[in-house]
Amino acid sequence: MMSEGSSSCTRRGGGSSCAVPGGCSRVAIAPKCYCGIYAIMYKSRTTSNPNRVFLGCPLFKAKEPYCRYFVWLDEHLKKIRAVEPEALGAMDEAEGVAVEEQLLGNQDIEKKIEELERKLLSIESKKKKKLSLWHITVIGVVVVVVSVCILKGYD
């Protein structure tokens, strides 16, 4: 087992950097370990790989049984970059247009959200002004009533 605060690369499964037999079959931007939990980043403290970042099971340092998922971050990023052009190349022109339209739609939604936020701030500002005016009116009425009561008391 790996000790706390250090890491090791046990190259099993045909030379992959995963610590589980069979290697890493899935390539995802945010990979999940074999427990089904998103892998988190750790920094290696070994002399052979000082300060090298790797992805591992979140239960690794939690004093709980863990799945020993392990992959170097730089190798994982290389795999993602290798798969990305293949995925984009496999996409036909119609799908590319659909993705572009979706991105434009997302930008429109962001603009609408910003516009709604501005309107909300404007409404809140107007509400505060009305509330202030209402407070001033009530205070004025109270002052007049108290003044009248005091003047009647002197008569």
C-alpha positions as CSV (number, residue, x, y, z in Angstrom):
1,M,0.0,0.0,0.0
2,M,1.1,3.6,-0.6
3,S,2.0,5.4,2.6
4,E,0.5,8.8,3.4
5,G,2.3,11.8,1.9
6,S,4.0,9.8,-0.9
7,S,3.1,8.2,-4.1
8,S,4.4,5.6,-6.4
9,C,3.8,4.5,-9.9
10,T,3.1,0.8,-10.2
11,R,3.1,0.2,-13.9
12,R,0.8,-2.7,-14.5
13,G,-1.7,-3.4,-17.3
14,G,0.6,-3.0,-20.3
15,G,2.6,0.0,-19.3
16,S,-0.2,2.3,-18.3
17,S,0.3,4.5,-15.3
18,C,-2.8,3.2,-13.5
19,A,-2.3,1.2,-10.4
20,V,-5.1,-1.1,-11.3
21,P,-4.7,-4.1,-13.6
22,G,-6.1,-3.4,-17.0
23,G,-5.1,0.2,-17.2
24,C,-7.2,3.2,-17.7
25,S,-9.8,2.3,-20.4
26,R,-11.8,5.6,-20.1
27,V,-10.5,9.0,-21.1
28,A,-12.6,11.8,-19.5
29,I,-11.6,15.3,-18.7
30,A,-12.7,14.7,-15.0
31,P,-12.1,11.0,-14.5
32,K,-13.7,9.0,-11.8
33,C,-11.8,6.4,-9.8
34,Y,-12.9,2.8,-9.7
35,C,-15.0,3.6,-6.6
36,G,-17.2,5.8,-8.9
37,I,-16.0,9.1,-7.2
38,Y,-14.3,11.9,-9.1
39,A,-10.5,11.5,-8.8
40,I,-8.7,14.3,-7.1
41,M,-5.2,15.8,-7.6
42,Y,-2.3,15.0,-5.3
43,K,1.4,16.0,-5.5
44,S,4.0,13.4,-5.5
45,R,6.6,13.7,-2.8
46,T,8.9,10.9,-4.0
47,T,12.5,11.5,-5.0
48,S,11.9,9.9,-8.4
49,N,8.9,12.1,-9.2
50,P,9.2,15.2,-7.0
51,N,6.2,17.6,-7.1
52,R,4.7,15.7,-10.0
53,V,0.9,15.9,-9.9
54,F,-1.3,12.8,-10.2
55,L,-5.0,11.9,-10.0
56,G,-6.0,9.4,-7.4
57,C,-8.9,8.0,-5.5
58,P,-10.3,10.5,-3.0
59,L,-10.3,7.9,-0.3
60,F,-6.5,7.5,-0.6
61,K,-5.7,9.6,2.4
62,A,-9.0,9.1,4.2
63,K,-8.0,5.9,6.2
64,E,-10.7,4.0,4.4
65,P,-10.4,1.2,1.8
66,Y,-9.7,2.7,-1.6
67,C,-9.5,1.4,-5.2
68,R,-5.9,2.4,-5.9
69,Y,-6.9,4.5,-9.0
70,F,-3.7,6.3,-10.1
71,V,-2.8,8.3,-13.2
72,W,-0.2,11.0,-13.7
73,L,-1.9,14.2,-14.6
74,D,0.5,15.1,-17.5
75,E,-0.1,11.6,-19.1
76,H,-3.9,12.0,-18.6
77,L,-3.8,15.4,-20.3
78,K,-1.9,13.9,-23.3
79,K,-4.6,11.3,-23.6
80,I,-7.3,13.9,-23.6
81,R,-5.5,15.9,-26.3
82,A,-5.0,12.8,-28.4
83,V,-8.7,11.9,-28.2
84,E,-10.0,15.4,-28.8
85,P,-9.1,15.7,-32.5
86,E,-10.4,12.3,-33.2
87,A,-13.7,13.2,-31.6
88,L,-13.9,16.4,-33.5
89,G,-12.9,14.7,-36.7
90,A,-15.6,12.1,-36.3
91,M,-18.2,14.9,-36.0
92,D,-19.8,15.6,-39.3
93,E,-20.5,19.2,-40.5
94,A,-24.2,19.2,-39.3
95,E,-23.1,18.2,-35.8
96,G,-20.5,21.0,-35.9
97,V,-23.1,23.5,-36.9
98,A,-25.4,22.3,-34.1
99,V,-22.6,22.7,-31.5
100,E,-21.8,26.2,-32.9
101,E,-25.5,27.1,-32.6
102,Q,-25.6,25.8,-29.1
103,L,-22.6,27.9,-28.1
104,L,-24.2,31.0,-29.7
105,G,-27.4,30.2,-27.8
106,N,-25.4,30.0,-24.6
107,Q,-24.0,33.4,-25.3
108,D,-27.5,34.8,-25.8
109,I,-28.6,33.2,-22.5
110,E,-25.6,34.8,-20.7
111,K,-26.6,38.2,-22.2
112,K,-30.2,37.8,-21.0
113,I,-29.0,36.9,-17.6
114,E,-26.8,40.0,-17.4
115,E,-29.7,42.1,-18.6
116,L,-32.1,40.6,-16.0
117,E,-29.5,41.2,-13.3
118,R,-29.2,44.9,-14.2
119,K,-33.1,45.1,-14.2
120,L,-33.2,43.5,-10.8
121,L,-30.6,45.9,-9.4
122,S,-32.6,48.8,-10.8
123,I,-35.8,47.5,-9.2
124,E,-34.1,47.0,-5.9
125,S,-32.7,50.5,-6.0
126,K,-36.2,52.0,-6.8
127,K,-37.7,49.9,-4.0
128,K,-35.1,51.3,-1.5
129,K,-35.9,54.9,-2.7
130,K,-39.7,54.3,-2.3
131,L,-39.1,52.8,1.2
132,S,-37.0,55.8,2.2
133,L,-39.7,58.2,1.0
134,W,-42.3,56.2,2.9
135,H,-40.1,56.4,6.1
136,I,-39.7,60.1,5.7
137,T,-43.5,60.6,5.2
138,V,-44.3,58.5,8.3
139,I,-41.7,60.4,10.4
140,G,-43.1,63.7,9.2
141,V,-46.7,62.8,10.1
142,V,-45.5,61.6,13.6
143,V,-43.7,64.9,14.1
144,V,-46.8,66.9,13.1
145,V,-49.0,64.8,15.4
146,V,-46.6,65.1,18.4
147,S,-46.3,68.9,17.8
148,V,-50.1,69.3,17.7
149,C,-50.4,67.3,20.9
150,I,-47.7,69.3,22.6
151,L,-49.2,72.7,21.5
152,K,-52.7,71.6,22.7
153,G,-51.2,70.6,26.1
154,Y,-49.9,74.2,26.6
155,D,-53.3,75.8,25.9
